Amino acid sequence: MQLLKSKWIVLIGSLLVAITAGTTVVIAVGNAGSEPPSGVSTGVSSLDRLPAVSNLPPKVQAWLTYDSTLSGTDPTQARASVRRLRSTLGTTQSDVYAFRSRSGATCYLITGRTGSCPQDASRGTPGFQWTIGGGYPGVPSALAGVVADDVSAIELTVDGKDVPVSIENNFAFAEFPTTAQRADVSVRHVSGAVSSFNVNLQG
């Protein structure tokens, strides 16, 4: 299901999926005790804490049907687990919807932007299943994704300048210029460990 005609970079496990060549990701885990588990396997409690969504917009329902089928999740069960994690987010005033797949992964959609549905909760950077990019004329690029319960903060530096990242209901989001060349991201865990990666945004 194509959501928009812009470039997004997605890390799924150790595999970087990108529309452009030359993108690089380096992951390092700071040592402050034991290494944190990969992905968001320590939990995404907002999917249990937030109220169910009674009505879904047609495009969100279409996403739910598509991603639940793709992930092998019963559509009725997926529908019952849908939660709205964020509202009126960023320049596009997007909403973020998410559901828990049969494997325990968190599948999400940022309306008007992008979405992701990992194979399982353990895929990706420790504490953070992310996408980055996606800007087009009039709309900045963005870092977005699901954050595990054991994460205390996410720090983003774009071309040497710090960019604030908001986290609410296990979902992180930040916008930055589409002309940016490089993003450096650090995921800070409650334990004190730090997971970090960098992305060549222009390929």
C-alpha positions as CSV (number, residue, x, y, z in Angstrom):
1,M,0.0,0.0,0.0
2,Q,1.7,3.2,-1.2
3,L,1.1,6.1,1.2
4,L,3.0,8.9,-0.5
5,K,5.5,9.6,-3.2
6,S,8.5,10.4,-1.1
7,K,11.6,8.6,0.1
8,W,11.5,6.9,3.5
9,I,14.4,4.9,5.0
10,V,13.4,2.0,7.3
11,L,15.5,-0.2,9.5
12,I,14.0,-3.7,9.9
13,G,16.2,-5.9,12.0
14,S,19.7,-5.6,10.6
15,L,18.4,-5.0,7.1
16,L,18.2,-1.4,5.8
17,V,15.4,-1.0,3.3
18,A,15.7,2.2,1.2
19,I,14.6,3.5,-2.1
20,T,18.0,5.1,-2.7
21,A,21.4,3.5,-2.9
22,G,24.3,4.5,-0.6
23,T,22.4,4.8,2.6
24,T,24.4,3.7,5.6
25,V,23.4,2.8,9.2
26,V,25.8,2.1,12.0
27,I,24.5,0.8,15.3
28,A,26.5,1.0,18.5
29,V,25.4,0.1,22.0
30,G,26.8,1.9,24.9
31,N,27.9,-0.3,27.7
32,A,26.2,0.6,30.9
33,G,25.6,-2.9,32.2
34,S,23.9,-5.4,29.9
35,E,23.0,-4.7,26.3
36,P,19.3,-3.7,25.9
37,P,17.1,-6.1,24.0
38,S,16.6,-5.4,20.3
39,G,13.5,-3.7,18.9
40,V,10.7,-2.9,21.2
41,S,10.5,-6.3,22.9
42,T,10.6,-4.8,26.4
43,G,7.0,-3.6,25.8
44,V,4.8,-0.9,24.2
45,S,2.4,-0.3,27.1
46,S,0.3,2.4,25.3
47,L,-1.3,-0.3,23.2
48,D,-2.8,-1.7,26.5
49,R,-3.3,1.6,28.3
50,L,-5.0,3.8,25.7
51,P,-8.7,3.5,24.9
52,A,-9.9,1.6,21.8
53,V,-10.7,3.7,18.8
54,S,-14.4,3.6,18.0
55,N,-14.4,4.9,14.4
56,L,-11.6,4.7,11.9
57,P,-11.3,7.0,8.8
58,P,-11.7,5.0,5.5
59,K,-8.0,5.3,4.7
60,V,-7.0,4.1,8.1
61,Q,-9.4,1.2,7.8
62,A,-7.8,0.3,4.4
63,W,-4.3,0.4,6.0
64,L,-5.5,-1.8,8.9
65,T,-7.0,-4.4,6.5
66,Y,-3.8,-4.4,4.4
67,D,-1.3,-4.6,7.2
68,S,-3.2,-7.1,9.3
69,T,-3.5,-9.4,6.3
70,L,0.2,-8.9,5.4
71,S,1.3,-9.7,9.0
72,G,-0.9,-12.8,9.3
73,T,-3.1,-11.1,11.9
74,D,-6.9,-11.7,12.0
75,P,-8.4,-8.4,10.9
76,T,-11.1,-8.5,13.6
77,Q,-8.4,-8.9,16.3
78,A,-6.3,-6.2,14.7
79,R,-9.3,-3.8,14.7
80,A,-10.0,-4.5,18.4
81,S,-6.4,-3.6,19.2
82,V,-6.1,-0.3,17.3
83,R,-5.1,2.7,19.3
84,R,-4.5,6.3,18.4
85,L,-1.0,7.1,19.8
86,R,-0.6,10.7,18.6
87,S,-2.9,13.4,17.1
88,T,-2.3,16.5,14.9
89,L,1.4,15.6,14.6
90,G,3.9,17.9,12.8
91,T,3.4,20.0,9.7
92,T,0.8,17.6,8.2
93,Q,-1.2,17.5,11.4
94,S,-1.1,13.7,11.2
95,D,-2.7,11.1,13.5
96,V,-0.8,8.0,14.5
97,Y,-2.7,4.7,14.7
98,A,-1.2,1.4,15.8
99,F,-2.2,-2.2,16.4
100,R,-0.4,-5.3,17.8
101,S,0.1,-8.0,15.2
102,R,-0.1,-11.7,15.8
103,S,3.7,-11.9,16.3
104,G,3.5,-9.1,18.9
105,A,5.0,-6.4,16.6
106,T,3.6,-2.9,16.7
107,C,2.3,-1.9,13.2
108,Y,1.7,1.8,12.8
109,L,0.4,4.4,10.3
110,I,1.2,8.2,10.3
111,T,-1.7,9.5,8.3
112,G,-0.6,11.3,5.1
113,R,3.0,10.2,5.6
114,T,4.1,6.6,6.1
115,G,3.8,3.4,8.2
116,S,5.7,0.3,9.2
117,C,4.8,-3.2,10.2
118,P,7.9,-5.2,11.4
119,Q,7.8,-9.0,11.4
120,D,8.1,-9.1,15.2
121,A,8.8,-6.8,18.2
122,S,12.5,-7.8,18.4
123,R,13.4,-6.3,15.0
124,G,15.4,-3.1,14.8
125,T,17.5,-0.8,16.9
126,P,17.3,-1.6,20.7
127,G,14.3,0.4,22.0
128,F,13.3,2.0,18.7
129,Q,11.7,0.8,15.5
130,W,12.1,3.8,13.2
131,T,11.6,5.4,9.8
132,I,13.4,8.5,8.6
133,G,13.0,10.8,5.6
134,G,9.8,11.3,3.6
135,G,10.0,15.0,3.0
136,Y,8.6,16.7,-0.1
137,P,7.9,20.3,-1.1
138,G,6.1,22.1,1.7
139,V,6.6,19.2,4.2
140,P,9.8,18.6,6.1
141,S,11.5,15.2,6.5
142,A,10.9,13.3,9.7
143,L,12.2,10.8,12.2
144,A,9.4,8.7,13.5
145,G,8.8,5.4,15.1
146,V,7.7,3.2,18.0
147,V,9.6,3.5,21.3
148,A,9.9,0.8,23.9
149,D,8.9,1.3,27.5
150,D,12.5,1.1,28.6
151,V,13.6,4.2,26.7
152,S,13.9,7.5,28.5
153,A,14.8,9.8,25.6
154,I,15.8,9.9,21.9
155,E,18.3,12.5,20.7
156,L,18.6,13.6,17.1
157,T,21.4,15.6,15.5
158,V,20.9,16.7,11.8
159,D,24.0,18.1,10.0
160,G,25.5,18.9,13.4
161,K,22.5,20.7,14.8
162,D,20.3,19.2,17.6
163,V,16.7,18.7,16.7
164,P,14.1,18.1,19.6
165,V,12.3,14.7,19.5
166,S,8.9,14.4,21.2
167,I,7.9,11.1,22.7
168,E,4.3,10.5,23.7
169,N,2.4,7.2,24.1
170,N,5.4,5.2,22.9
171,F,5.8,7.1,19.7
172,A,8.7,9.5,18.8
173,F,8.6,12.2,16.2
174,A,10.8,15.0,14.9
175,E,10.9,17.1,11.7
176,F,14.0,18.5,9.9
177,P,14.8,20.0,6.5
178,T,14.5,17.9,3.4
179,T,17.9,19.1,2.3
180,A,19.6,17.5,5.3
181,Q,22.6,15.2,4.6
182,R,23.1,13.2,7.7
183,A,21.2,12.3,10.8
184,D,22.7,10.9,14.1
185,V,20.4,9.3,16.6
186,S,20.9,8.2,20.1
187,V,18.4,6.1,22.0
188,R,18.8,6.5,25.8
189,H,17.5,3.6,27.9
190,V,16.3,3.8,31.5
191,S,19.2,1.4,32.4
192,G,21.8,4.0,31.3
193,A,22.7,2.2,28.1
194,V,22.7,4.1,24.8
195,S,22.0,2.7,21.3
196,S,23.1,4.9,18.5
197,F,23.0,5.0,14.7
198,N,23.6,7.4,11.8
199,V,22.0,7.7,8.4
200,N,23.2,9.2,5.2
201,L,20.0,10.9,4.1
202,Q,20.8,11.8,0.5
203,G,22.4,8.5,-0.6
